[in-house]
Amino acid sequence: MATILLVEDDQELTGSVAQALADVGFDVVTAPDSGQAVQAVYQTCPDMVLLDENLPPINGEPLCQYIRYISPIPIITLVGSEQGMASARFLEMGADACLVKRVSQRMLLARVGSLFRRCGTNFNYSLPPSIELDATDYQASLGDRIVDLTPTEFRLLNCLALNSDRLVPYAELAMGVWGREEVSPSNLKFYLCSLKKKLANGSDSDFDLLNHRGVGFRFVRQ
């Protein structure tokens, strides 16, 4: 069954919406803020995102825009009014539909089902065949070799590998790794160097991690 990422900081609303979706067979992943939401997008590769309009530490608009930038997955925004300015802004930033927060479960499920039928569900990222990632133990499998990573190294590798052969800007990586854009390139470079040493130790990898100075990093298949 499809996986839905629910981004909502109201615990009561999160519980009721998640239960309604789970009752009809969806796998539900929840995130209470924008930072955890970005990490969940990369780690779980959801088939759809339900996004609250107001989130800590930033509101839902830049998060909606960011998710649309990195992925074509369907986005439904939970707003105060479907006819308000917020709905128009979210639709302009890439949301596929808007629903009022306290919508009935029947309408919620109908809109989710309708959007899946219209958009399809084949939007998952895929990793290059040479690497497997274990998000539970923070490990990377390179053929017969298993590499233990720190959580930060794991998220960095995950972001780069899922965007194989694409130059990923510093700000996008920072959002995927730490959930915020205000991270210096030198910090990212430090973790990239550490990651490259671990991955290259005793193995001839068929990929490389490249630093495009002043721009970002790239996972390159050799």
Backbone bond lengths (Angstrom), bond angles and torsions (degrees), N, CA, C in turn:
res aa  C-N    CA-C-N  psi(-1)  N-CA   C-N-CA  omega(-1)  CA-C   N-CA-C  phi
1 M - - - 1.469 - - 1.525 109.22 -
2 A 1.311 116.30 157.92 1.454 121.37 -177.64 1.527 111.56 -69.39
3 T 1.337 114.77 153.48 1.458 121.98 177.52 1.523 109.39 -104.22
4 I 1.331 116.28 131.48 1.461 121.81 179.27 1.521 108.83 -116.86
5 L 1.318 116.29 129.13 1.460 122.18 174.93 1.521 108.41 -93.52
6 L 1.330 116.48 119.47 1.461 122.59 179.21 1.521 108.42 -104.74
7 V 1.324 116.57 115.62 1.468 121.95 -178.17 1.523 107.75 -108.16
8 E 1.327 116.06 103.70 1.467 121.60 -173.78 1.524 108.86 -156.21
9 D 1.351 116.81 133.27 1.464 120.01 -178.83 1.525 112.94 -94.28
10 D 1.326 117.89 -8.24 1.461 121.91 176.65 1.533 108.04 -84.73
11 Q 1.326 117.17 110.41 1.459 120.91 -174.57 1.525 112.40 -63.19
12 E 1.325 116.81 -38.88 1.466 119.72 -179.76 1.524 111.12 -64.58
13 L 1.336 116.03 -45.34 1.459 119.96 179.09 1.527 110.82 -66.76
14 T 1.331 116.11 -39.51 1.462 120.11 177.45 1.520 110.77 -57.86
15 G 1.329 116.07 -45.51 1.457 120.03 -178.58 1.513 113.04 -62.70
16 S 1.335 117.00 -44.29 1.464 120.02 -176.83 1.527 111.82 -70.22
17 V 1.339 116.79 -41.90 1.466 119.81 179.98 1.525 110.68 -68.73
18 A 1.335 116.57 -43.77 1.463 120.17 179.85 1.523 111.05 -61.36
19 Q 1.329 116.79 -39.90 1.462 120.33 -179.91 1.527 111.13 -66.52
20 A 1.330 116.34 -41.36 1.462 120.12 179.48 1.524 111.06 -61.85
21 L 1.317 116.81 -40.33 1.465 120.77 179.54 1.525 111.14 -71.10
22 A 1.340 115.89 -41.46 1.468 119.98 -179.66 1.524 111.40 -65.61
23 D 1.331 116.92 -33.56 1.466 120.91 -177.59 1.529 112.25 -63.44
24 V 1.329 117.27 -25.60 1.465 119.58 179.67 1.530 111.33 -102.67
25 G 1.339 116.49 10.13 1.456 119.63 170.32 1.509 117.40 106.06
26 F 1.339 118.61 -0.08 1.462 119.42 179.09 1.532 110.45 -77.45
27 D 1.324 116.25 145.52 1.457 121.39 168.36 1.526 106.91 -85.69
28 V 1.324 117.12 126.71 1.464 121.10 -174.36 1.521 110.29 -115.84
29 V 1.328 115.75 127.81 1.460 123.18 173.17 1.519 106.75 -113.10
30 T 1.330 117.89 134.11 1.458 120.39 -177.80 1.525 111.10 -114.71
31 A 1.321 115.30 150.82 1.464 122.45 175.84 1.524 107.69 -143.01
32 P 1.345 118.55 129.92 1.462 120.91 -176.30 1.524 114.65 -87.90
33 D 1.332 117.93 -9.18 1.461 119.49 -178.82 1.520 109.87 -149.82
34 S 1.329 115.32 172.78 1.459 120.82 -173.95 1.521 112.48 -66.49
35 G 1.336 117.31 -37.16 1.457 120.06 -179.36 1.515 112.23 -62.76
36 Q 1.335 116.82 -48.82 1.457 120.26 179.07 1.525 111.05 -67.47
37 A 1.324 116.81 -28.61 1.461 119.97 179.06 1.524 111.06 -65.15
38 V 1.330 116.99 -44.45 1.464 120.34 179.76 1.520 110.27 -62.37
39 Q 1.328 116.77 -44.10 1.458 120.14 178.82 1.523 110.91 -62.55
40 A 1.332 117.10 -38.60 1.463 120.71 179.97 1.523 111.44 -66.41
41 V 1.331 117.16 -35.19 1.464 119.88 177.92 1.521 110.20 -59.91
42 Y 1.334 116.53 -44.31 1.459 120.41 -179.39 1.525 112.50 -73.64
43 Q 1.325 117.00 -37.98 1.462 120.00 -173.01 1.524 113.43 -81.74
44 T 1.331 117.83 -32.39 1.465 120.16 -175.30 1.517 113.80 -109.35
45 C 1.341 117.50 -12.68 1.471 121.24 -179.57 1.526 111.19 48.18
46 P 1.330 118.80 62.34 1.470 120.61 -176.34 1.523 111.90 -66.92
47 D 1.325 114.89 159.51 1.463 120.94 177.96 1.524 111.92 -90.57
48 M 1.339 116.45 -15.50 1.460 121.58 178.73 1.521 108.64 -158.15
49 V 1.338 116.17 152.83 1.466 121.70 176.72 1.522 109.20 -122.86
50 L 1.339 116.08 129.31 1.461 122.64 168.84 1.520 106.39 -104.20
51 L 1.320 117.04 120.25 1.463 121.36 -166.86 1.523 111.68 -125.84
52 D 1.331 116.38 124.63 1.463 121.39 175.80 1.527 109.48 -72.54
53 E 1.335 116.83 146.93 1.459 119.62 -179.02 1.525 112.71 -74.39
54 N 1.339 117.87 -24.40 1.464 121.48 -178.83 1.525 109.69 -119.63
55 L 1.329 115.71 116.99 1.462 120.46 -177.00 1.527 110.40 -138.20
56 P 1.341 117.24 148.07 1.459 119.75 169.50 1.531 109.39 -85.63
57 P 1.312 121.98 151.86 1.468 125.58 -9.07 1.526 112.67 -83.99
58 I 1.350 117.21 -7.94 1.464 121.16 176.23 1.518 107.35 -122.61
59 N 1.339 117.05 159.27 1.459 118.18 179.29 1.525 110.51 -75.26
60 G 1.317 115.56 177.96 1.455 119.65 -171.84 1.513 115.80 -74.62
61 E 1.334 118.40 -15.36 1.463 119.80 -174.83 1.529 113.10 -64.04
62 P 1.347 119.34 -53.82 1.471 117.75 178.39 1.522 112.73 -64.23
63 L 1.335 117.49 -30.19 1.464 119.97 177.45 1.521 110.24 -67.23
64 C 1.323 116.97 -42.74 1.464 121.21 176.85 1.527 110.29 -59.61
65 Q 1.315 115.94 -45.37 1.461 120.90 -179.84 1.525 111.06 -63.36
66 Y 1.332 116.15 -39.22 1.462 120.44 -179.21 1.528 111.17 -67.73
67 I 1.338 117.12 -45.67 1.465 120.21 179.38 1.523 110.23 -61.33
68 R 1.332 116.30 -41.38 1.458 118.59 178.83 1.525 111.23 -64.88
69 Y 1.326 117.27 -32.05 1.465 120.86 179.95 1.525 111.36 -66.51
70 I 1.337 117.00 -38.31 1.465 119.57 -174.54 1.521 112.99 -96.01
71 S 1.331 118.40 -10.88 1.464 119.23 -173.62 1.524 111.59 -155.81
72 P 1.339 117.14 147.55 1.467 120.80 175.77 1.527 113.47 -91.38
73 I 1.341 118.97 11.19 1.464 120.29 -177.26 1.526 110.85 -61.21
74 P 1.330 117.78 147.26 1.469 121.03 179.04 1.529 111.50 -63.28
75 I 1.330 116.02 141.37 1.463 122.66 179.20 1.524 108.99 -126.15
76 I 1.327 116.09 125.58 1.462 122.02 171.89 1.522 107.62 -112.63
77 T 1.320 116.79 126.62 1.456 121.19 -179.63 1.523 110.34 -100.44
78 L 1.333 115.93 135.11 1.461 122.26 176.86 1.523 108.23 -94.59
79 V 1.325 116.88 114.21 1.463 122.15 -172.77 1.525 110.68 -125.03
80 G 1.344 115.02 171.52 1.457 119.77 178.96 1.513 112.73 -73.37
81 S 1.346 116.33 -33.04 1.458 121.20 -179.52 1.515 109.35 -149.72
82 E 1.335 116.58 132.31 1.461 120.09 179.92 1.524 111.89 -68.17
83 Q 1.333 117.40 -20.68 1.459 120.92 -177.25 1.528 112.45 -99.49
84 G 1.334 118.61 0.25 1.454 121.38 -175.61 1.515 113.33 -81.66
85 M 1.344 114.68 175.91 1.458 120.94 -179.91 1.523 111.76 -64.75
86 A 1.344 116.86 -31.75 1.469 119.80 -179.80 1.520 110.39 -59.96
87 S 1.325 116.73 -42.61 1.464 120.07 179.48 1.522 110.88 -60.51
88 A 1.320 116.23 -43.48 1.466 120.03 -179.94 1.523 110.81 -62.88
89 R 1.343 116.90 -42.30 1.466 119.87 -179.09 1.528 110.87 -64.49
90 F 1.327 116.88 -43.58 1.466 119.41 -179.31 1.525 111.26 -64.95
91 L 1.315 117.36 -40.09 1.462 119.96 178.22 1.524 110.53 -63.96
92 E 1.330 116.88 -37.49 1.463 120.77 177.42 1.525 111.56 -66.77
93 M 1.334 117.17 -28.80 1.463 121.38 -178.18 1.524 113.07 -89.94
94 G 1.326 117.09 1.82 1.457 118.54 172.86 1.504 116.72 120.32
95 A 1.348 118.31 -3.71 1.465 119.31 177.34 1.529 109.51 -66.17
96 D 1.323 115.76 147.82 1.464 120.63 -179.91 1.521 112.37 -91.92
97 A 1.339 116.49 -23.20 1.460 120.72 -179.71 1.521 108.91 -161.79
98 C 1.341 116.00 159.70 1.459 122.22 176.14 1.525 108.83 -128.65
99 L 1.328 115.96 141.09 1.459 122.57 177.35 1.519 109.07 -132.37
100 V 1.332 116.59 145.56 1.459 118.97 174.21 1.522 108.45 -68.68
101 K 1.334 116.35 147.35 1.459 121.02 -172.94 1.527 112.86 -58.50
102 R 1.316 117.28 -42.60 1.464 120.32 -174.65 1.523 111.52 -95.10
103 V 1.322 116.85 33.88 1.454 121.61 178.98 1.529 109.41 -64.47
104 S 1.321 116.64 153.16 1.461 120.30 178.62 1.525 110.02 -66.37
105 Q 1.323 115.86 152.67 1.461 119.76 178.96 1.524 110.83 -60.53
106 R 1.324 116.53 -36.49 1.462 119.80 -179.96 1.523 110.87 -62.04
107 M 1.340 116.84 -44.89 1.459 120.19 179.72 1.523 111.24 -68.09
108 L 1.334 116.67 -39.19 1.465 120.55 178.15 1.523 110.68 -58.74
109 L 1.327 116.60 -50.22 1.460 120.49 -178.03 1.525 111.32 -66.54
110 A 1.332 116.46 -35.30 1.463 119.92 178.37 1.527 110.73 -64.99
111 R 1.349 116.58 -42.30 1.463 119.99 -179.50 1.529 111.10 -68.78
112 V 1.331 116.81 -40.71 1.463 120.26 177.76 1.528 110.33 -61.63
113 G 1.340 116.33 -47.22 1.458 119.98 179.74 1.513 112.52 -62.87
114 S 1.338 116.15 -40.41 1.459 120.67 179.72 1.524 111.19 -63.36
115 L 1.331 115.98 -41.86 1.462 119.80 -178.58 1.526 111.29 -68.77
116 F 1.324 116.79 -37.73 1.462 119.69 176.19 1.533 110.63 -63.07
117 R 1.318 116.65 -41.51 1.468 119.15 179.73 1.523 111.06 -65.02
118 R 1.325 115.78 -36.72 1.466 119.61 -177.89 1.520 112.50 -76.37
119 C 1.342 116.23 -39.77 1.464 120.21 -174.03 1.521 113.30 -97.20
120 G 1.332 117.33 -22.80 1.454 119.24 -173.15 1.514 109.91 80.52
121 T 1.338 116.72 176.34 1.464 120.60 -176.67 1.515 112.77 -125.70
122 N 1.315 118.52 11.50 1.465 120.11 -174.96 1.525 111.51 -92.21
123 F 1.336 115.65 59.43 1.451 119.50 -176.82 1.516 113.24 -114.58
124 N 1.316 118.79 6.98 1.460 120.24 -176.28 1.525 111.55 -66.18
125 Y 1.328 114.49 139.78 1.450 119.16 169.46 1.522 108.56 -67.87
126 S 1.299 116.99 158.49 1.462 120.46 174.16 1.518 108.83 -132.50
127 L 1.326 115.84 141.95 1.454 121.58 178.70 1.522 109.93 -80.84
128 P 1.333 117.29 154.30 1.462 119.85 172.44 1.528 109.79 -58.82
129 P 1.333 118.55 147.91 1.469 120.79 -175.66 1.517 114.24 -63.79
130 S 1.336 118.22 -17.33 1.464 120.46 -175.97 1.519 113.66 -82.05
131 I 1.330 117.84 -4.39 1.463 119.57 -173.88 1.523 110.54 -139.83
132 E 1.329 115.68 141.09 1.461 122.19 173.64 1.523 108.14 -127.01
133 L 1.327 116.52 140.43 1.457 121.31 -177.28 1.522 110.31 -119.46
134 D 1.329 115.40 135.92 1.462 122.76 178.72 1.523 107.83 -113.12
135 A 1.354 116.35 104.16 1.462 120.81 -175.99 1.521 112.62 -72.86
136 T 1.332 117.87 -17.42 1.463 120.70 -179.92 1.524 111.52 -75.37
137 D 1.340 116.20 -45.76 1.468 121.18 -176.99 1.523 113.22 -104.22
138 Y 1.335 117.26 4.21 1.472 121.87 -178.43 1.524 110.56 53.45
139 Q 1.325 115.18 57.30 1.455 121.12 -179.44 1.523 110.42 -127.34
140 A 1.330 114.76 149.17 1.459 122.07 173.76 1.521 108.21 -117.01
141 S 1.324 116.81 130.71 1.463 121.60 177.77 1.517 108.78 -103.31
142 L 1.334 115.20 120.15 1.461 121.89 178.71 1.523 107.22 -116.65
143 G 1.312 116.42 91.51 1.454 119.36 -174.79 1.518 109.96 66.69
144 D 1.349 116.17 -120.41 1.463 121.02 179.79 1.525 112.60 -90.46
145 R 1.307 117.60 0.23 1.464 121.04 -175.02 1.521 110.88 -105.88
146 I 1.334 116.22 135.64 1.462 122.21 177.12 1.522 108.65 -110.94
147 V 1.320 116.07 128.78 1.465 121.73 -177.57 1.524 108.69 -113.08
148 D 1.329 116.07 124.63 1.464 121.23 176.02 1.523 109.57 -82.74
149 L 1.328 116.00 131.21 1.456 121.77 -177.73 1.521 110.52 -122.52
150 T 1.325 115.81 157.04 1.457 119.48 169.85 1.533 107.70 -76.46
151 P 1.337 118.65 161.57 1.468 119.57 177.60 1.526 112.95 -55.46
152 T 1.335 117.00 -39.43 1.467 119.75 179.86 1.520 111.02 -67.24
153 E 1.333 117.34 -44.44 1.465 120.80 178.09 1.522 110.62 -61.66
154 F 1.330 116.14 -39.79 1.466 119.96 -179.56 1.525 110.81 -63.02
155 R 1.337 116.88 -47.02 1.465 119.67 -178.78 1.525 111.00 -64.46
156 L 1.337 116.83 -36.89 1.464 120.13 178.72 1.525 110.53 -64.80
157 L 1.330 117.03 -47.37 1.461 120.35 179.06 1.524 110.96 -63.33
158 N 1.322 116.29 -40.49 1.463 120.42 179.95 1.525 110.99 -60.73
159 C 1.333 116.57 -46.56 1.465 120.54 179.86 1.524 111.44 -60.76
160 L 1.332 116.29 -43.54 1.461 120.02 -177.55 1.529 111.76 -71.36
161 A 1.341 116.65 -43.75 1.465 120.04 -177.12 1.523 111.60 -66.37
162 L 1.334 116.59 -36.99 1.463 119.66 178.92 1.525 111.78 -69.18
163 N 1.324 116.23 -18.61 1.468 121.37 176.74 1.528 109.90 -111.75
164 S 1.328 115.98 40.92 1.459 122.41 -174.86 1.524 112.22 -50.00
165 D 1.348 114.83 131.42 1.469 124.18 177.59 1.527 113.66 70.56
166 R 1.332 117.82 6.64 1.466 120.63 176.37 1.522 109.63 -109.12
167 L 1.317 116.96 135.44 1.459 121.52 175.87 1.525 108.67 -70.38
168 V 1.334 116.22 117.39 1.465 121.26 -177.91 1.528 108.43 -101.48
169 P 1.328 119.06 116.89 1.467 121.38 -178.01 1.528 112.01 -62.33
170 Y 1.337 115.48 155.62 1.461 121.27 -179.44 1.531 111.63 -53.79
171 A 1.334 116.93 -46.32 1.465 120.53 -175.75 1.520 111.38 -62.75
172 E 1.327 116.87 -39.09 1.461 120.11 179.34 1.522 110.88 -66.80
173 L 1.332 116.93 -41.12 1.461 120.26 177.43 1.522 111.06 -64.46
174 A 1.329 116.27 -42.08 1.463 119.83 179.89 1.523 110.75 -60.84
175 M 1.335 117.08 -39.46 1.459 120.43 177.49 1.521 110.47 -64.98
176 G 1.327 116.94 -41.73 1.452 120.55 -178.77 1.515 113.60 -70.26
177 V 1.337 117.18 -30.34 1.464 121.18 -176.22 1.526 111.83 -91.97
178 W 1.351 116.20 -46.40 1.469 120.05 -174.82 1.527 113.61 -113.43
179 G 1.330 117.48 -8.93 1.453 119.86 -179.13 1.509 113.99 79.50
180 R 1.322 117.60 17.07 1.463 121.39 176.92 1.524 108.45 -153.09
181 E 1.318 116.03 156.14 1.457 120.41 -176.66 1.522 112.84 -89.91
182 E 1.341 117.83 -17.58 1.462 121.19 -173.40 1.529 111.06 -82.99
183 V 1.322 116.28 66.34 1.465 122.79 176.85 1.522 107.53 -128.63
184 S 1.324 116.67 131.57 1.462 119.84 -175.72 1.526 110.87 -71.09
185 P 1.331 117.61 145.70 1.468 121.15 176.30 1.526 112.63 -56.98
186 S 1.341 117.23 -29.91 1.466 119.44 -179.87 1.528 111.18 -65.30
187 N 1.335 117.38 -36.17 1.466 120.12 176.29 1.523 110.76 -65.03
188 L 1.320 116.24 -43.62 1.457 119.86 177.99 1.526 110.72 -62.59
189 K 1.325 116.69 -41.45 1.462 120.33 -179.82 1.523 110.94 -63.76
190 F 1.334 117.06 -37.64 1.463 120.80 178.15 1.527 110.67 -58.88
191 Y 1.329 116.54 -47.89 1.463 119.91 -179.03 1.527 111.41 -70.55
192 L 1.325 117.00 -32.57 1.456 119.59 177.62 1.527 110.68 -64.78
193 C 1.331 117.10 -43.03 1.469 120.71 179.13 1.525 110.86 -62.97
194 S 1.336 116.31 -42.93 1.458 120.50 178.03 1.525 110.81 -62.30
195 L 1.324 115.77 -41.88 1.459 121.10 -179.74 1.525 111.06 -65.06
196 K 1.325 117.20 -43.17 1.466 120.89 -179.44 1.524 111.23 -62.57
197 K 1.329 117.50 -39.38 1.464 120.73 179.07 1.525 111.16 -62.98
198 K 1.325 116.28 -43.22 1.463 119.38 -179.45 1.523 111.61 -66.08
199 L 1.320 116.53 -41.96 1.458 120.16 -176.56 1.524 111.89 -72.14
200 A 1.335 117.00 -30.92 1.465 120.50 -176.61 1.516 112.79 -87.57
201 N 1.321 118.27 -12.46 1.460 122.05 -175.02 1.528 111.64 -64.33
202 G 1.343 115.81 108.55 1.463 120.89 175.73 1.505 114.68 72.61
203 S 1.329 117.62 21.75 1.461 118.51 -177.70 1.521 110.36 -148.98
204 D 1.329 115.60 143.17 1.460 121.46 173.27 1.521 108.04 -94.32
205 S 1.323 116.67 91.52 1.458 120.82 -176.57 1.523 110.38 -71.94
206 D 1.329 115.90 149.95 1.456 119.71 176.53 1.525 110.66 -97.88
207 F 1.340 116.28 23.73 1.457 121.02 174.88 1.523 108.66 -147.67
208 D 1.325 115.79 165.87 1.457 120.64 177.93 1.522 108.74 -142.16
209 L 1.325 116.16 157.46 1.459 123.00 176.72 1.519 107.53 -111.16
210 L 1.311 116.80 114.22 1.458 121.75 -173.62 1.519 111.29 -107.46
211 N 1.337 115.31 141.56 1.458 122.23 176.40 1.524 108.78 -101.88
212 H 1.326 117.21 116.14 1.460 121.94 173.80 1.524 106.63 -94.62
213 R 1.312 115.52 98.79 1.461 121.75 -170.00 1.527 111.66 -52.80
214 G 1.326 114.42 129.07 1.451 120.90 177.51 1.511 114.54 81.33
215 V 1.338 117.74 -1.80 1.466 120.24 -175.91 1.526 111.74 -125.67
216 G 1.348 116.37 -61.36 1.456 119.27 -176.99 1.517 111.51 173.39
217 F 1.325 116.47 -160.79 1.460 122.74 -177.92 1.526 110.04 -123.02
218 R 1.331 114.43 160.77 1.462 120.02 -179.63 1.529 110.08 -141.44
219 F 1.333 116.25 135.43 1.462 123.53 171.34 1.525 106.41 -91.32
220 V 1.336 117.10 116.57 1.465 121.56 -173.46 1.518 110.14 -118.21
221 R 1.314 116.48 127.69 1.466 121.18 173.44 1.516 109.20 -81.52
222 Q 1.322 116.07 134.52 1.465 120.50 -177.38 1.523 111.46 -100.44
